[in-house]
Amino acid sequence: MRLLLVNPNTSAAMTARMEREAAAALAPDAHLTALTAARGLPYIASRAEAQLAGASVLESLAEHQAGYDAAVIGAFGDPGLIAARELFDLPVVGMAEAAMLTACQLGQRFGIVTFSTTLLPWYEDAVTLAGLSGRCTCVRAVSTAFGSVLEVQHELEAEIVALANRAVSEDGIDAVILAGAPLTGLAARVADAVPVPLIDPLAAALGQAQTLVRLGARPARSGRFARPPAKPATGLAPALRRWIERGDGDDA
């Protein structure tokens, strides 16, 4: 089984961290290739930045999808997820959606905890996009400043754990998602400090991607996710332009 992890930000160090942490979530027959966006921002923190990152996701998938069984988008707000499912012929899994669906299997209500208040509007939109507003009781963020996004999970570990515990006691949630690619790996490290399951979005996404492959799931080619008809494109990355211009299922 070959899986593709697409990091839609330009931080190679973040990609390397996700690749290291992914090892624990991979079955023995699963092999992961991780990509870093060639253009964009070092990390994504807003809806505007997510729009730019979504285009990068589509470019990366158009260029590299051949030979892979499934792809994972390595950013919590799932930039480009719906568009990727519309365009490409392999299952595409988003970290936010996967984490929320996993949370729904662990309890009736879940909460999201992250490391920056700037992220809140984007993450709230991700809940709505997944259709899970009725199950998500809170989206909370630590308000303490941090020095480095690469080290934020260590810098703010105590604050994040405290906020997760507050969410459990004040909002009555049954599971907590530690949201944001910079928090990858934190859930496993602090699991015993919070009295409900902590969900690592990357682990959830990789788990679901592998399950979809084993189920033989393929993207829909009709209905709401039918590939759009062929259309000429100008100024796009070459692989994405070719993919769009070939249209709905033309393999020529």
C-alpha atoms as one frame of an Amber mdcrd trajectory, in Angstrom:
protein
   0.000   0.000   0.000   1.413   3.369  -1.024   0.242   6.530   0.735   1.015
  10.138  -0.170   1.202  12.798   2.548   0.908  16.321   1.153   2.075  19.080
   3.489   0.489  22.251   2.026   2.880  24.586   3.800   6.489  25.218   2.873
   8.115  23.996   6.084  10.286  20.972   5.319  10.917  20.619   9.058   7.174
  20.251   9.654   6.986  17.629   6.929   9.852  15.729   8.527   8.124  15.775
  11.912   4.875  14.456  10.452   6.768  11.768   8.568   8.499  10.632  11.770
   5.286  10.589  13.784   3.425   8.776  10.991   5.482   5.631  11.493   3.431
   4.588  14.525   0.173   4.815  12.541   1.292   2.768   9.529   0.653  -0.930
   9.027   3.684  -3.048   8.050   2.604  -3.097   4.405   1.986   0.664   4.208
   4.645   2.929   2.736   4.444   6.707   3.060   5.893   9.400   0.828   5.768
  12.948   2.218   5.777  16.090   0.087   6.316  19.727   1.064   4.605  22.559
  -0.807   6.930  24.297  -3.230   5.221  27.647  -2.771   3.020  29.303  -0.195
   3.499  29.960   3.505   5.599  28.351   6.236   2.443  27.527   8.155  -1.248
  28.106   7.517  -3.250  30.052  10.072  -6.223  31.663   8.323  -8.914  31.070
   5.732  -7.108  33.240   3.170  -3.914  31.269   3.643  -5.918  28.042   3.399
  -7.210  29.074  -0.018  -3.656  29.514  -1.245  -2.638  26.213   0.320  -5.550
  24.437  -1.334  -4.191  25.348  -4.753  -0.821  23.930  -3.719  -2.505  20.678
  -2.659  -4.127  20.320  -6.083  -0.815  21.011  -7.810   0.996  18.413  -5.693
  -1.648  15.752  -6.251  -1.794  16.368  -9.991   1.957  15.927 -10.242   2.505
  13.031  -7.831  -0.699  10.975  -7.432   0.181   8.305 -10.003   0.961   4.982
  -8.350  -0.474   5.894  -4.941  -3.454   4.225  -3.287  -4.577   7.188  -1.146
  -3.483  10.673  -0.128  -3.599  12.618   3.130  -3.636  16.422   3.336  -1.273
  17.391   6.143  -3.016  20.472   7.563  -5.860  20.460  10.059  -8.245  22.762
   8.201  -8.170  20.402   5.168  -7.242  22.960   2.477  -8.234  21.731  -0.969
  -9.975  18.587   0.326 -13.322  18.884  -1.459 -11.710  20.053  -4.698  -9.219
  17.181  -4.578 -12.012  14.653  -4.199 -13.731  16.190  -7.192 -10.648  16.048
  -9.392  -8.620  12.967  -8.568  -9.022   9.207  -8.786  -7.760   8.103  -5.381
  -9.194   8.536  -1.870  -8.112  11.854  -0.326  -8.339  12.203   3.448  -8.201
  15.421   5.463  -6.768  15.596   8.962  -9.613  17.690  10.364 -12.430  15.572
   8.949 -10.673  12.337   9.917 -10.074  13.537  13.473 -13.690  14.614  13.884
 -15.072  11.351  12.505 -12.783   9.455  14.862 -13.994  11.585  17.767 -17.582
  10.699  16.889 -16.699   7.027  17.283 -15.344   7.654  20.770 -18.167   9.695
  22.255 -21.261  11.758  21.664 -19.595  15.168  21.852 -16.083  16.304  21.094
 -14.022  19.458  21.382 -11.103  20.940  19.488  -8.120  22.503  21.246  -5.376
  24.340  19.387  -2.430  26.622  20.011  -3.456  30.003  18.513  -6.625  32.080
  18.513  -5.902  33.076  14.908  -6.821  29.546  13.857 -10.296  29.532  15.399
 -12.419  30.894  12.496 -10.798  28.508  10.015 -11.215  25.517  12.325 -14.821
  26.446  13.074 -15.442  26.482   9.320 -13.872  23.009   9.072 -16.416  21.699
  11.589 -19.251  23.140   9.523 -17.818  21.739   6.286 -17.699  18.267   7.838
 -21.361  18.582   8.872 -20.501  17.942  12.520 -21.511  21.177  14.237 -24.063
  19.250  16.282 -21.372  16.986  17.722 -18.643  19.611  18.278 -19.243  21.360
  21.596 -16.270  23.719  21.600 -13.317  25.015  19.600 -10.791  26.516  21.996
  -7.324  27.994  21.653  -4.522  28.847  24.026  -4.025  32.616  24.180  -0.396
  32.518  25.345   2.176  33.721  22.811   4.748  31.267  21.488   8.163  31.721
  19.933   8.374  29.068  17.203   5.583  27.193  15.464   7.945  24.221  15.156
   8.370  24.131  18.937   4.927  25.314  19.983   3.797  21.921  21.259   6.709
  21.950  23.702   6.517  25.645  24.548   2.784  25.508  25.324   2.393  21.893
  26.428   1.199  22.787  29.934  -1.247  25.399  28.630  -2.659  23.047  25.995
  -3.163  20.252  28.525  -4.817  22.656  30.966  -7.164  23.924  28.242  -8.061
  20.378  27.221  -8.949  19.564  30.824 -11.043  22.719  31.069 -12.904  21.736
  27.928 -13.670  18.346  29.437 -14.911  19.745  32.749 -16.708  22.842  31.454
 -18.097  21.585  28.129 -18.749  17.956  29.009 -16.965  16.538  25.976 -16.068
  12.886  25.477 -12.973  13.349  23.294 -10.487  16.128  22.556  -8.826  16.782
  19.208  -5.418  18.459  19.476  -5.619  20.441  16.269  -2.898  21.755  14.001
  -0.011  20.027  12.259   2.492  21.620  14.707   0.828  19.562  17.487   1.437
  16.252  15.703   2.679  13.720  18.259   1.520  15.662  21.319  -1.621  13.590
  21.920   0.356  10.405  22.501   2.801  12.167  24.786   0.206  13.709  27.123
  -2.597  11.138  26.847  -2.496  10.302  30.547  -2.900  13.960  31.556  -6.474
  14.260  30.220  -9.344  11.975  31.333 -10.856  11.459  27.858  -9.318  10.256
  24.586  -6.938  12.679  22.876  -6.964  12.468  19.096  -3.955  13.146  16.912
  -5.353  14.280  13.533  -2.484  12.877  11.482  -2.794   9.453  13.085  -6.557
   9.533  12.494  -6.125  10.522   8.853  -3.525   7.848   8.153  -5.671   5.237
   9.863  -8.695   6.137   7.775  -6.688   6.316   4.552  -5.413   2.782   5.121
  -8.912   1.556   5.917 -10.312   3.065   2.715  -7.616   1.339   0.675  -8.318
  -2.019   2.317 -12.040  -1.573   1.644 -11.283  -0.964  -2.015 -12.953   2.452
  -1.856 -12.711   4.642  -4.934 -13.917   8.216  -5.423 -17.344   8.775  -6.958
 -17.300   9.512 -10.661 -20.892  10.736 -10.842 -23.223  12.935  -8.829 -21.844
  15.741  -6.676 -18.242  14.571  -7.068 -18.235  13.945 -10.793 -15.088  15.287
 -12.382 -15.766  18.562 -14.221 -15.702  18.538 -18.029 -12.449  19.380 -19.773
 -11.650  23.065 -19.932  -8.649  25.040 -21.221  -6.546  26.580 -18.454  -4.021
  29.402 -18.398  -1.080  29.910 -16.076  -1.559  26.819 -13.936   1.180  24.426
 -12.910   1.725  22.110 -15.892   0.563  18.868 -14.259  -2.608  20.485 -12.891
  -3.335  22.158 -16.212  -3.043  18.833 -18.039  -5.290  17.124 -15.494  -7.994
  19.788 -15.789  -7.802  19.865 -19.563  -8.292  16.119 -19.812 -11.687  16.471
 -18.127 -14.071  13.835 -16.835 -12.342  10.529 -17.235 -10.485  11.072 -20.525
  -7.276   9.113 -20.040  -5.811  10.050 -23.411
